[in-house]
Amino acid sequence: MLSVLQPKANITDNVEYQTLQEIMLLGVLSIGSSCSFLYINFVLLFTLRNKQVFCETSRYILLYNLLFADTAHLVCDVLLYLLAALQTNISYYACGFLIVFSDFTAPISPLTLAVMSLERFVAVCYPLRHATIFTVRATGMAVALVWAFSFIYILIRVFMLFYLLTLISLNPHMNDFCSKESFFFAPVFNDFEVAYASTLFLSVGATIVASYIGVALVARSASTDKASAKKALQTLLFHLIQLSLALASTLFSTIIAAIILTVGRLALLRIYALCFVCFSILPRCLSSLIYGLRDQTIRPILMQNLCCGWRCLKKANNSFK
């Protein structure tokens, strides 16, 4: 009897080993790329705060807000991915803190992209009024409104959760890994998120498209700076790409909610691994690549800070040898 079951056990162990090996490979690639981009984001955040000109210019203030929210969201997503990849279960309350913080920072990016698009529209179409419209005070108020809108969104979700918890008994020990689907477990959350995401991205998308059309129309006039208008059009196009990726990241939760009952745990981990790279890392790193490499004011300072960081890291590694 033991001799008959032994080959089956070996085959099962081999399959399990290959599956874990695949998950570990995806984990190394995704975590390695996310750590690299996090390093670039942190250096760019330091660069924007280290120079006075960046703290007094509206577009750089908005860029700092976008990078800060993207970096905070990416850090939270990396922690959630590590917990899922390592198949580590945590308490419902600890999971709730990570999920709520992730959901709180998620809408900041599309809302900030809308404000940045309006800023580019005013800069090209009304250059003489740009300095009076987008002052440091007005930009700070716009940033505060963006965070307030996101806070209201997450507050509604938390109140909905508290109401459901008064109707059912809560098991503080989660049986599955921490995710948005396991924390916001009721179907009403999925319906609310679909309605919210549709309204948000349609509004932001309409703002970016309207800004793009306005800049394109003004760029045809002879009195317009062609180079500045062309660069603004490229920036607005990148904003649309970022918004599309952010929308795909939001809609992925609804896809997971639909298939979570039909696939196994390992298949679900594979889906999370692939979508983590495509929909979590990439959208949160485009800002540093777009503005860090394209902006002539930021690029030399950013490259200098990156090189200094690599040199310090290399010296530290050599000192340990």
C-alpha positions, -999 to 999 in steps of 0.1 A, spaced: 0 0 0 28 24 9 47 16 -23 16 24 -44 10 58 -27 47 68 -27 49 77 -64 17 97 -62 31 116 -33 64 123 -52 44 136 -82 24 158 -59 55 171 -42 71 178 -75 41 197 -88 40 217 -56 77 224 -58 74 237 -94 45 259 -85 63 274 -55 94 279 -77 73 297 -103 58 320 -76 93 327 -61 106 336 -96 77 360 -102 82 374 -67 118 381 -72 112 398 -105 83 419 -93 98 428 -59 132 436 -76 116 459 -101 94 475 -75 123 482 -52 143 497 -81 114 521 -90 108 529 -53 145 540 -51 140 562 -81 108 577 -67 124 584 -33 153 601 -50 130 622 -72 109 631 -41 141 642 -24 151 662 -55 118 681 -56 121 690 -19 158 699 -20 155 728 -44 136 760 -37 124 765 -73 106 731 -72 87 741 -40 75 774 -55 63 762 -89 28 748 -93 36 720 -117 64 706 -95 42 709 -64 16 688 -82 43 664 -94 55 660 -58 20 652 -47 16 626 -75 49 609 -67 42 609 -29 8 592 -34 22 568 -60 51 558 -37 29 554 -6 5 532 -26 33 512 -42 49 505 -7 15 493 6 10 471 -25 44 456 -22 36 446 14 3 431 4 20 412 -25 47 398 -1 20 386 23 2 368 -5 33 354 -21 46 340 12 11 328 20 11 346 53 -22 352 70 -26 382 93 -54 394 115 -84 411 100 -75 444 117 -39 445 105 -51 436 70 -77 464 72 -51 490 80 -31 480 48 -62 478 26 -77 511 38 -44 529 34 -40 515 -1 -75 525 -11 -70 559 5 -40 567 -17 -53 551 -49 -76 580 -61 -49 606 -55 -31 598 -88 -60 602 -112 -73 633 -94 -38 649 -95 -35 641 -131 -67 660 -138 -53 691 -120 -19 687 -138 -38 686 -171 -57 718 -163 -24 734 -153 -8 726 -187 -39 738 -204 -37 772 -187 0 774 -192 -3 770 -230 -37 787 -237 -35 815 -211 3 820 -205 -2 856 -192 -27 845 -166 -10 813 -155 10 828 -127 -21 844 -112 -43 813 -115 -19 786 -104 -2 803 -75 14 783 -47 -16 790 -25 -41 779 -52 -20 748 -59 -19 739 -22 -57 743 -20 -61 720 -51 -39 694 -34 -59 696 -2 -92 691 -22 -77 660 -39 -68 645 -5 -102 655 10 -121 638 -19 -101 606 -14 -107 608 24 -145 610 18 -143 580 -5 -126 558 20 -147 571 48 -179 559 29 -163 525 25 -154 522 62 -189 533 73 -204 507 49 -181 480 65 -190 490 100 -227 488 92 -222 452 78 -202 442 108 -231 451 131 -252 426 111 -228 397 110 -202 382 134 -166 389 125 -138 363 126 -107 383 135 -84 355 121 -85 356 83 -85 322 65 -70 336 33 -42 361 25 -49 398 29 -65 414 -2 -91 439 -10 -115 412 -19 -111 393 14 -114 425 35 -143 442 17 -161 408 13 -197 419 6 -209 423 -30 -221 458 -22 -185 469 -20 -178 457 -55 -209 475 -69 -199 507 -51 -163 505 -64 -176 500 -100 -199 531 -97 -172 552 -81 -144 541 -105 -167 548 -135 -176 583 -123 -140 591 -113 -123 580 -145 -149 593 -168 -146 628 -151 -108 627 -151 -107 613 -187 -130 641 -199 -108 667 -182 -76 654 -198 -93 650 -233 -108 685 -231 -74 699 -221 -57 680 -249 -82 694 -275 -79 729 -261 -41 728 -263 -42 713 -298 -65 740 -311 -44 768 -296 -12 752 -310 -24 759 -345 -23 797 -340 8 815 -351 14 833 -318 18 801 -298 51 787 -288 51 755 -309 77 737 -289 59 743 -256 25 733 -271 40 701 -285 55 692 -252 22 699 -234 4 676 -259 29 648 -252 25 653 -215 -13 652 -217 -11 620 -238 11 604 -211 -15 614 -186 -41 595 -206 -19 564 -206 -14 567 -169 -51 571 -163 -58 540 -185 -34 519 -165 -49 532 -132 -83 523 -145 -72 488 -154 -57 484 -119 -90 494 -103 -111 472 -125 -88 442 -118 -104 440 -83 -138 434 -99 -123 407 -121 -107 390 -91 -140 392 -72 -157 373 -101 -131 345 -104 -120 341 -68 -146 313 -62 -137 294 -94 -99 291 -91 -75 276 -66 -52 294 -43 -21 289 -64 -38 301 -96 -50 331 -77 -15 338 -66 -3 336 -102 -30 361 -113 -20 385 -85 17 382 -95 12 390 -131 -13 418 -125 10 432 -97 37 439 -123 14 452 -150 -12 472 -130 5 481 -97 42 487 -104 40 502 -139 13 529 -133 30 541 -101 64 544 -118 55 562 -150 55 596 -133 92 594 -123 101 582 -158 80 608 -177 90 638 -156 124 627 -143 137 620 -178 118 645 -200 119 676 -178 151 696 -186 151 712 -151 147 680 -131 168 656 -152 204 668 -145 197 671 -107 179 638 -106 208 620 -125 233 636 -101 214 625 -70 210 590 -85 247 587 -92 256 599 -58 232 573 -43 248 545 -63 283 557 -54 274 558 -17 259 523 -19 289 510 -38 313 525 -12 292 509 16 293 475 -1 331 478 -6 336 487 31 319 454 42 342 433 20 
